Amino acid sequence: MSQAPVLKASIHDVRYFSALLRGVNFANRATVTVTEKGLVVVVEESRTLLGTAYIFSDVFDEFIYHPDTAGDQASQQQQQQQQPPGEEIFSAFEIPLNTFLEILNGFGSAGGSASKKSGRFKAWRKPGDESEGHESDGNAGEGEGDQEGGNANKKARTGPFSSGSERKTGMRLTYIGSGYPLAMILAEDAFGPTMSCEIATFDAEPHLDLPFDSHQMVLKIIFKSSWLRDALSELDPSCDKLTFIGNPPDITDAGAQTARQRQRALLRAKPNFRIEATGTFGNTEMDYPNDREVLESFECISPVSFSYRFSHIARTMRALQTSVKTSLRIDNEGLLSLQFLMPSPMPRMNSGGVTSNFIEFRCLALDEEV
C-alpha cells in the first residue's frame, strides 16, 4: 500500500522563495524541517553561527503535508530534538543547498545564482528598473504581521519580488518520505519549457543548539535594515572583529538644565549604541543615538560590549540585503540574535492575509580573555 507524499508544494514564481533560501546560503548542507505551518531551513558554520529561514506555507500556492510514518523510531526521536518550539514536526531531512538553488535558477529567472558572492549591498531590482535603493524600505514602519494598507502598501511589501511581465519560473516539490529524493518540476511560464530533477536527501543530524533566553537579554534594538546595511557596507572587508556596544539611556532632569548644560551633557554622554570594527588598518566606530528616527526600539539595562568575528557577521549580508527591518538582541553571555523581517509576497485572493517570513542568525561571542 503506497503512502501519501510527506510534502507536495507548488509556487508560480520562485523568486521570493529563492531569496529566503539565499539568505542562509553560507554553507552547503541545510536541514529542512517540514511542519504544518511551512518549512524551517537551518544552516550552521564552525559550531558558532546558526542561520534559520522560516518560510510559512502561505508563500506557496499549494502546500500539502502528511506525517512521515515510515521513518524508524530513532529518526523520529532525532527529529523531535530539532522541532521549533510549539511546532509538531513530522519530517526532517538534509539537502545540498547550493544544488537546490542552482536548480531553482535553471531558467535564469530566480533572481540570482547560488554561486554568486555577495558584494556591496545593492537592491534586487526587476529588469528595466533603474531606480536605486530598496523599494521594500517603504514597509519599514509596519509591524510584524500587519496587513493594513491599500495597493500602494502591498506593492511596498512586495518590493523587488512583485510580479510583472518578465519571465517567471514555477515549481512543484514532492517529497515522498525518509530515504526518498526531493523531486522538483520547474516550468518557465505557462507554455514554456519544463525541467524535472531529483535531489538526494540525507538523514537529518542534530545541529548546533543555541537557545536564546529573553529573560537574560541585556540589549534589544529594532531598526530599519537600511541602517545596518549602510554601516556594514562601509567597513573594510579585511576587518577581523566587530563589537556591539550598548549603554542605557542617560535619564536626566532636562527641565532643570539650561540649553548649554544639556549640550555639554550630550557631548559627554556615552553612545547608546555603537558598532566598532577592528582590523589591520585600524578601528572604525559608528554611533547611533536613541532617536526613533534611527532606533525604532531601544532597550538596554546595563552597559554591554561583546565582539564577534566579522566573517560571521558578514554571512548575514544576503538576508540583510532584502529585509526591511532588523531586530538585534544580545543576552548576558554574549549570544547574538539577528532577526531580519522579509517583505511579504503579494497576498492571494481569499488567503486571509500573509504571515511575515523572517530569517534569524545566532552567533556566539568571541572569548576576549583567550
N, C-alpha and C positions, 0 to 999 in steps of 0.2 A: 504494500500500500504506500503510494507516494505521499509525502508530506507537503504542505503548502510552503512556498518560499518564506524564509525569515523576513526578507525585505524586498519590496517592489516599490520603486520610486521613479518618478519622471519629472522632467522640467523642460520648458520650451526654450529657455535661454540660460546657458550655463555660466554666464559671466559673473553674476553675483555669487553663485556657489563657488566658482573658481577663486574669486577674490578672497573669500573667507578661508579657503584652504591654503592659499598662498601666504596668508598672514602667519601661519605656523610652519611654513616650509623651510625650516632651518636644519632639519635632519631628515634622512630618507625614510626611516622606519616610523610609521604612525599607527597608533592604536585607535581603532574605530569602535565606539560603543554605540549600539543601536537601542533606543528606548522608544516608548510610545510617543514621546514628545519630539523626537528627532534624532540627530546624530551628535556625538561628542567625540572630537578628534584630538588626541593627545600626542605631543612630541616632546622629547626631552633631550638634553645635551649635558654631558660631563657630570651627571648626577648633581647638577647645580641649578640648571634652568629648565623650567617646565612651561610649555605653551599649550593652551587648550582653546579650541574653537567650538563654540556652542552654536549649532546650526539647527534651528527649530523646524518642525515639519511643515509649517506654512510657507517655507521657502520653496517647496516643491508643489507642482500641480497635482501630483498624486503621491501619497505616502501610505503604504500598507505594510503592516508588520504582523508577524506571528512568532510567538516564543519558540526558541530553538530547543525542542525537547529531545533531539537526537544526540546532543553532546554528552560526554561522560560526566560523572559526578565531580571528578577533580577539576574539569574545565568549568563547571558551573560554580564551584566554590571560588575559583580564581576570579571569575567574572564578578562575583558578589563583592570581592575586595575592591574592585575598580569602579563600582557604581557610584554615580554622583549622589549627593545627599537628597533623599526624598524621591529618588527615581527607582523604578523597578526595572532592572536590567534583564534582558533576555538573550543578548548575544554580544560578543566582543571578539574582534579579530584584528590582525595586523596586516598592513599593506605597504608596499613601497610607494611613498607619497609622490616622489618625483615622477615615477612612471604614470601614476594616475593623472597627475596634472598635465603631463605631455599628451596623454590621450585626449583629455578634455579639450586641449588646444589643437587637436588633429586637423581641424579645418581652418586654423589660424584666426578664429573669431571668439576665443575665450577670454580675451583681454590681457593676455600676457603669457609668457613661457616660463616654466619652472626652472629652466636652465639660465635665465637671465638674472644677473645680480642687481640688487637694489643699489642705486647710487644716491644722488641727492634727491630730495623729495620733490616729485613732480605730480601734478594732478593727472589722474587717469581719465582722459577725455575721449569722447566719441570721435570717430574720424570726421574731419572737416570742422571740428570745433576748435577755434584758435584762442579761445578765452583762457586766461591764466587763472591760477588759484584753484581752489576746491569748491565746487558747487555745493557740496554737502555741508560746508560750514554754515550755510543758511539755516541748518537744522540744529545748530549747537545749543540753542536756547530751549529745546524741547526736552522734557524729562523722559526717562525710560518708559516705553510702552505708551507714550502719549500719542493718540491718534487724531488729535484735533487739527483743524485747518482745512482749507479748500484745496483746489487743484494745484495752486502755487506751492503750498507746503508739501503736498505729495510729491511734486516734482523735485523739491529741495531734498526731501528724504531720499528719493531715488538717486539723485545726483548723477554720477557717471555711469550708473547701471541702467539708466532708463532705456526703454525700447524705442527704436526708431526704424528707419527704412533700411538700415545697414544689415548685413548678413548676421544671422543668429544660428547658434548650434543648439539643437535639442538633444536630450539624453534620457535614456531609460536604464536604470540599475536593477539588477536582480541578484540576490544572494540567497542560495538555497539553504545553506547552513554550514556547520562546522565541517571542515575538510573539503569544501567546495570552493571554486574560484568565484571572484566577483565578476559577473557578466555585465558588459556595457554595450549598448547600441547608441550610436550618435548619428544624427541626421542634420544636414545643412539645409535649413528652411524646410518648407512643407514638401517641395517637389525636388529637392536637391539630392546629392549622393548620400549614402549611408555607410557606416563603418561599424563592424562588430568585432569585439575582442574580449578576452578573459584575462583577469589579473589574478595571479596566485595569492592566496591568503595564508596567513600563518596563525598558529595559536597565540592568543594574547598573553604576554608575560607581564607580571607586575611592574608598574612604572614607579618613578620617584614619587614619594608621598610627601607633599609639602602643605599640610593643613594650616590655614590662616585663622587664628583666633581673634575675632573682632574685639573681644574683651581685653586683649593685650595690645591693642592698637595704640600707637603713640603719635602717629601723623596720618592725616587723611586730607587729600586735596582733590577737588574736582574742577577741571578747567577745560577750555576748548583745546582740542587736539592740535590746532594750529600753533599754539604757544609752545608746546613741547616739540612739535615738528620743526619749527623755526630754530629753536635752541639747539637741537641735536644736529641740524644741518650746518650750523656754523662751527661745529667742533672739528678739530683736526682728526682725521681717521687714525693717526698714529697714537692717539691717547691710550693710556694704559688703564686708567681708573676714573670712575665717575662717582662723585659723592653728592648725596642729597642731604641738605641741612635744613632743619626746621626750628623755628623759635616761636613760643607763644606770643600772641598779640600783646603789645605794651598798652595796658589799660591805665590811663591817667585821667586826672580831673581836668579835662580840656577847658571847662568854663573858668577855672581859676588861673589859667595861663594867658599871657599875652601872645600876640602873633609871633613875636621874636622868640619867646621861650618855646613855643610849640615847634618852630622851625629848627631851633637848636636841638630839641629833644628828638626830632625826626632824624636829624643827621647823626646823632649818637646811637640811635636805636639799631639793634641787630636786625638783619633782614628776616622777614617772616619765612621766606622760602628761598633757598639758594642752590644752584646747580654748579658744582665745581669740577672741572675736568683737569686731570693731571697727566702730563705726557713728557716726552723727551725734550720738547721745546718750551716747557714752562707750564703755567697754570692759566686756566680761563675760568672766570667767575661770572655768573649771571644771576641777578637778584630779581625777585618778584614781590611786589607789595601785596598786602592783604586788601585788595581792591576788587570788588565784584566784577569790574570790567575785565579783570585778569584772572583772578581765582574765584570761581563761582561759589565754592565752598572751601573753608579752611578750618581745620581742627588740629590743634597741637597742644598737648597738655604739659609738655616739658621739652627742654632743648634736646634735639635729636640730630645725630650725624652718623650715617652709615655709607660705606663705599662698596662699589660693585665693579666687576670687570667691564670695561667699556665694550668689549667684544660681545658680551652677553646682552647688554642693553641695546646694542646695535641690531640684535636679532628681532627687535620689536618694530623695526622701521617699516616693514611691509604692511603690518597691521595699522600702524600709526598713519601711514600714507592715505588710507581710505576711510579712517574713522572720523567721527565728528566730535566726540567727547572722550576725555580720559579721566580715569579715577586712579590716583596714586595713593597707596596705603603702605605703611611700614609698621611692623609690630616691635615689641621691646627687644626681640632677639635679632632684629635687622632683616627679617624676611620681607622682601619687597613684592607687592602685588600691583601690577599694572593692568587695568581693565580698559579695553577700547570698545566703545559703543559704535557699532557699524550703522550706516544709513540703511533704513529698511527698504525692501523692494516695494514696488507698487502694489497696494492692497488689491486682492482679487474680489470679483463680484461675489457677494453673499458669503464672504470669508469671515466676517465679524472682526476685521482688523488684523494687523500683523504684529507678531511679537518681535521685539528688538533683539537682534542677534549681537553677540559680542565675543571678543577674543580676550583671553586672560593670560598673562605671563607672571610666573612666580620665580623669584631668584634669591638665592642665598647670598648674604653679605660676605665680604672678604674679612678674614681674621686679621685685623691690623696688628695684633700682638706677635704674629709669627714673623 
